[in-house]
């Protein structure tokens, strides 16, 4: 059994999450977990390091086999080992996808508010950003207005960058929603690039469906991006996979690397294989712990943080807090950083619809989460006079 209540000092190795802010700040921002990775992953890395040779490497054939089996078992999605293309991260993956299928001046469709690197991708590739904002219902839940989605498509839109499960709003899109998105993309000859990095981080009652698994004609127009990085807390080892079943599209994706984007390193491959082979018991445990943290957070916000609301995330370990009714003096991210010494993500950086929100990462020991929330409560009380 893993001890997720154990506090691990992450400042010593200059970890991004803990090193950026002053020592008295509790960081609940960057999307990694404050937990040890699964023991089988750690052991596999130790054995690989002990081998002592770190030359150029190929993706292990066993890793391809494990991923193919995993996709079939979890989703009934049948792909071949040749359909897999490895990259050093999902962010390079969706930038490669944009370069592969669109030319400068053409358009990329994104749904806001959304993970900031997704917002940056169009400009990175010289593309126009065709944005549509997700609709927030009166109960706080987000949904897709398909009329707005269709209206955001122009004659030059070439690629749709989907984020599912969605970061930061925590939606896990239903089959009917994915079918309508796919139908509109097929109708307008748009390639779908689907960032599904959080697909394993689901809570009770949620089911992930890869959009490419819906039908062969959709798979033929889709680049799906997955990784063990968020799932098993090995993001710093930079190993992800693109599933591209259309050979021509796969060739374009690889050609877009242009000697600028390389491959995962030998330790990334080692960790990914060990995680997918032997990490499921750890994942089952961490999901139970995260769901407990999520439910504790929901209750605490409702009872102790006046003017702040949150909708239960269906997936990810990220909470999207609406602070617009809290009467805060200015930006809520800056308020909680200065007054509570808690570092959250500024909602404004997630694009349209993000102003007045903050994103909170609850993948940490319960004691850390509790202390951060108590600080936020005190800051709110003091801020109200």
C-alpha positions in Angstrom: 0.0 0.0 0.0 1.3 3.5 -0.9 1.4 6.2 1.7 -0.1 9.2 0.0 -0.3 11.1 3.3 3.5 11.2 3.4 5.0 14.6 2.9 7.9 14.5 0.5 10.2 17.5 0.4 10.4 18.5 -3.3 12.3 21.8 -2.9 15.7 20.1 -2.7 15.9 18.9 -6.3 14.6 22.3 -7.5 11.3 20.9 -8.6 9.4 23.4 -10.7 6.2 23.2 -8.7 7.9 23.9 -5.4 11.0 25.9 -6.4 9.4 28.9 -8.2 7.7 30.4 -5.2 9.1 31.5 -1.7 9.5 28.8 0.9 6.4 29.9 2.8 4.1 29.4 -0.2 2.1 26.2 -0.6 2.1 25.4 -4.4 -1.1 23.9 -5.8 -0.5 24.8 -9.4 1.6 22.8 -11.8 -0.2 19.6 -12.8 2.0 16.9 -11.2 1.4 15.0 -8.0 3.3 15.3 -4.7 3.4 11.5 -4.4 6.1 8.9 -5.1 5.8 7.1 -8.4 4.8 3.4 -8.3 7.5 1.2 -6.8 7.8 -0.9 -10.0 8.6 2.2 -11.9 11.3 3.2 -9.4 12.8 -0.3 -9.4 12.8 -0.4 -13.2 14.6 2.9 -13.4 17.2 1.8 -10.8 17.9 -1.4 -12.7 18.3 0.6 -16.0 20.7 3.1 -14.3 22.7 0.2 -12.9 23.2 -1.1 -16.4 25.4 2.0 -16.9 25.0 2.5 -20.7 22.8 5.4 -21.9 23.3 5.5 -25.6 20.7 6.1 -28.3 17.7 3.8 -28.1 14.6 2.7 -29.9 11.1 2.4 -28.4 10.9 -1.0 -26.9 8.7 -3.4 -28.9 7.2 -4.5 -25.5 6.0 -0.9 -24.9 4.2 -0.9 -28.2 2.6 -4.3 -27.4 1.5 -3.1 -23.9 -0.1 0.1 -25.3 -2.0 -1.8 -28.0 -3.3 -4.3 -25.5 -4.3 -1.5 -23.1 -6.3 0.4 -25.7 -8.1 -2.8 -26.7 -8.9 -3.8 -23.1 -10.0 -0.4 -21.8 -11.8 1.0 -24.9 -12.3 -1.8 -27.4 -10.1 0.2 -29.6 -8.1 -1.9 -32.0 -4.9 -0.4 -33.2 -1.6 -1.8 -34.5 1.9 -1.3 -33.2 2.8 0.6 -36.3 0.1 3.2 -35.5 2.1 4.4 -32.5 4.5 7.3 -32.7 6.5 8.3 -29.6 7.2 11.9 -28.7 8.9 13.6 -25.7 5.6 15.0 -24.4 2.0 15.8 -25.4 2.7 19.5 -25.9 5.3 18.8 -28.7 2.7 16.3 -30.0 -0.1 18.7 -30.6 2.3 21.3 -32.0 3.6 18.7 -34.4 0.0 17.8 -35.4 -0.7 21.4 -36.2 2.4 21.7 -38.4 1.6 18.5 -40.1 -1.9 19.3 -41.3 -2.1 23.1 -41.5 -0.1 25.8 -43.3 0.6 29.3 -42.0 -2.5 31.5 -42.2 -4.9 28.6 -41.9 -6.8 28.0 -38.7 -6.9 25.8 -35.6 -10.1 25.5 -33.5 -9.8 25.5 -29.7 -12.3 25.5 -26.9 -11.7 27.9 -24.0 -11.0 28.1 -21.2 -8.2 25.6 -21.8 -4.7 24.5 -20.9 -2.5 27.5 -21.8 -0.1 25.6 -24.2 -3.1 24.7 -26.3 -3.9 28.4 -26.6 -0.3 29.0 -27.7 -0.2 26.3 -30.3 -1.9 28.3 -33.2 0.6 31.2 -32.9 3.5 28.7 -32.6 2.6 27.3 -36.0 1.6 30.6 -37.7 -2.1 29.7 -37.6 -5.2 31.7 -36.8 -6.9 30.8 -33.5 -10.5 29.9 -34.2 -11.9 30.0 -30.6 -15.2 29.0 -29.1 -16.0 29.3 -25.4 -17.5 26.4 -23.5 -20.9 27.3 -22.0 -21.2 27.4 -18.3 -24.7 26.4 -17.1 -26.4 28.0 -14.1 -25.3 25.0 -12.0 -21.7 25.7 -12.9 -21.2 22.6 -15.2 -19.7 23.2 -18.6 -21.1 22.0 -21.9 -20.5 22.4 -25.6 -22.8 24.8 -27.6 -22.6 23.1 -31.0 -24.0 26.1 -32.8 -21.1 28.1 -31.4 -18.7 25.3 -32.3 -20.0 25.3 -35.9 -19.9 29.1 -36.1 -16.2 29.1 -35.1 -15.3 27.0 -38.1 -14.1 29.0 -41.1 -13.2 27.9 -44.6 -9.6 27.9 -43.5 -9.9 25.8 -40.3 -7.8 22.7 -40.8 -7.4 21.2 -37.3 -9.5 21.0 -34.1 -7.5 20.6 -30.9 -9.7 18.7 -28.4 -8.8 18.4 -24.7 -10.6 15.4 -23.1 -10.7 15.0 -20.2 -10.8 18.7 -20.2 -8.2 20.8 -18.4 -9.1 22.9 -16.5 -12.9 22.4 -16.2 -12.7 18.7 -15.4 -15.3 17.5 -17.9 -15.1 14.0 -19.4 -17.1 14.3 -22.6 -19.9 11.9 -23.2 -20.2 9.7 -26.3 -23.0 11.8 -27.8 -20.9 15.0 -27.4 -17.9 13.4 -29.0 -20.0 12.1 -31.9 -21.4 15.6 -32.6 -17.9 17.1 -32.5 -16.6 14.4 -34.9 -19.5 14.8 -37.3 -18.9 18.5 -37.6 -15.2 18.0 -38.1 -15.7 15.4 -40.8 -18.3 17.6 -42.5 -15.7 20.4 -42.8 -12.7 18.2 -43.6 -11.0 19.1 -40.3 -8.4 16.9 -38.7 -8.9 16.2 -35.0 -6.0 16.3 -32.6 -7.2 14.9 -29.3 -5.1 15.6 -26.1 -6.2 12.7 -23.9 -3.3 12.9 -21.4 -5.7 12.7 -18.4 -7.6 9.8 -19.7 -6.7 7.5 -16.8 -7.6 10.0 -14.1 -11.3 9.4 -13.9 -13.6 9.4 -10.9 -16.6 7.3 -10.1 -19.3 7.4 -12.7 -17.0 8.7 -15.5 -15.9 6.8 -18.6 -13.3 7.9 -21.1 -13.9 7.4 -24.7 -11.1 8.1 -27.2 -12.8 10.1 -30.0 -10.8 8.1 -32.6 -12.4 4.8 -31.3 -15.9 6.0 -32.3 -15.7 4.9 -36.0 -13.0 4.1 -38.7 -13.8 7.3 -40.6 -13.1 9.3 -37.5 -9.9 7.4 -36.7 -8.8 8.2 -40.2 -8.9 11.9 -39.5 -7.6 11.8 -35.9 -4.3 12.1 -34.0 -4.7 10.9 -30.4 -2.2 11.9 -27.8 -1.8 9.9 -24.6 0.9 9.5 -22.0 1.7 7.7 -18.7 3.1 11.0 -17.3 0.1 12.4 -15.4 -1.3 9.0 -14.6 1.8 7.6 -12.8 3.4 10.9 -11.9 6.4 10.6 -14.2 5.9 13.8 -16.2 9.6 14.8 -15.8 10.7 11.8 -17.8 9.0 13.0 -21.0 7.5 10.1 -22.8 4.2 10.2 -24.7 2.5 8.5 -27.6 0.6 9.6 -30.7 -1.9 7.1 -32.1 -2.3 7.7 -35.8 -4.1 5.0 -37.8 -4.0 6.8 -41.1 -0.5 6.0 -42.7 -0.5 9.3 -44.7 -1.3 11.4 -41.7 1.3 9.5 -39.7 3.9 10.2 -42.3 3.0 14.0 -42.2 3.3 13.9 -38.4 6.7 12.4 -38.5 7.9 14.7 -41.3 6.8 17.7 -39.2 9.5 16.8 -36.6 12.0 18.3 -39.1 14.9 17.3 -36.8 13.6 19.8 -34.2 11.5 17.4 -32.1 13.3 14.2 -31.0 12.2 11.1 -29.2 11.8 10.1 -25.6 15.0 9.1 -23.8 15.9 5.7 -22.5 14.7 6.3 -19.0 11.3 7.7 -20.2 10.8 4.5 -22.2 11.8 2.4 -19.2 9.4 4.2 -16.8 6.5 4.1 -19.3 6.8 0.3 -19.8 7.0 -0.4 -16.1 4.1 1.9 -15.4 1.8 0.4 -18.0 2.9 -3.2 -17.1 2.8 -3.0 -13.3 1.3 0.3 -12.2 -2.4 -0.5 -12.1 -2.5 -1.4 -8.3 -0.9 2.0 -7.6 -3.2 3.8 -9.9 -6.3 2.2 -8.2 -5.0 3.4 -4.9 -4.2 6.9 -6.0 -7.5 7.4 -7.7 -9.3 6.5 -4.4 -7.1 9.0 -2.5 -7.7 11.7 -5.2 -11.4 11.2 -5.1 -11.3 11.6 -1.3 -9.3 14.8 -1.7 -11.8 16.0 -4.4 -14.8 15.4 -2.1 -13.1 17.0 0.9 -12.3 20.0 -1.3 -15.9 20.3 -2.5 -17.2 20.2 1.0 -14.7 22.7 2.4 -15.3 25.2 -0.4 -19.1 25.0 0.2 -18.8 25.4 3.9 -15.9 27.8 4.4 -15.0 29.8 1.3 -17.9 32.3 0.9 -18.4 33.6 -2.6 -16.3 30.8 -4.2 -18.0 27.9 -6.1 -16.7 24.7 -7.7 -18.3 22.0 -9.8 -17.3 18.4 -9.1 -14.5 17.4 -11.6 -15.4 14.2 -13.5 -11.7 13.7 -14.3 -8.2 15.1 -13.7 -6.9 16.1 -10.3 -7.6 19.8 -11.0 -10.4 21.9 -9.6 -11.7 25.0 -11.3 -12.7 27.6 -8.7 -15.1 30.4 -9.6 -14.1 33.4 -7.4 -16.2 36.1 -9.2 -18.7 36.4 -6.3 -16.1 36.5 -3.5 -15.6 40.3 -3.6 -11.9 40.0 -4.0 -9.8 43.1 -4.6 -8.4 42.3 -8.1 -7.1 39.1 -9.5 -7.9 36.0 -7.3 -4.6 34.4 -8.2 -2.6 37.4 -6.9 -4.9 37.7 -3.9 -4.4 34.1 -2.7 -0.7 34.3 -3.4 -0.1 37.4 -1.4 -2.7 37.1 1.3 -2.9 33.3 1.8 0.6 32.3 0.5 -1.0 29.7 -1.7 0.0 29.4 -5.3 -2.8 28.5 -7.8 -3.0 28.9 -11.5 -4.5 32.2 -12.8 -7.7 31.5 -14.7 -7.0 34.4 -17.0 -4.1 32.4 -18.6 -6.6 29.8 -19.8 -8.2 32.2 -22.3 -11.8 33.5 -22.7 -14.0 32.4 -19.8 -11.1 32.1 -17.4 -11.2 35.6 -15.8 -12.1 35.5 -12.1 -11.2 31.8 -11.8 -8.2 29.9 -10.4 -7.1 26.3 -10.9 -6.2 24.2 -7.9 -4.2 21.0 -8.0 -5.5 18.6 -5.3 -2.9 15.8 -6.0 -1.1 16.3 -2.7 -1.3 14.9 0.8 -4.5 15.7 2.6 -2.7 17.7 5.2 -1.2 20.0 2.5 -4.6 20.5 0.9 -6.2 21.2 4.3 -3.5 23.8 5.2 -3.9 25.6 1.9 -7.7 25.8 2.3 -7.4 27.1 5.8 -5.1 29.8 4.6 -7.5 30.7 1.8 -10.4 30.8 4.4 -8.4 33.2 6.6 -7.4 35.4 3.7 -11.1 35.6 2.6 -12.2 36.6 6.1 -9.5 39.2 6.4 -10.1 40.5 2.9 -13.8 41.0 3.7 -12.8 43.2 6.6 
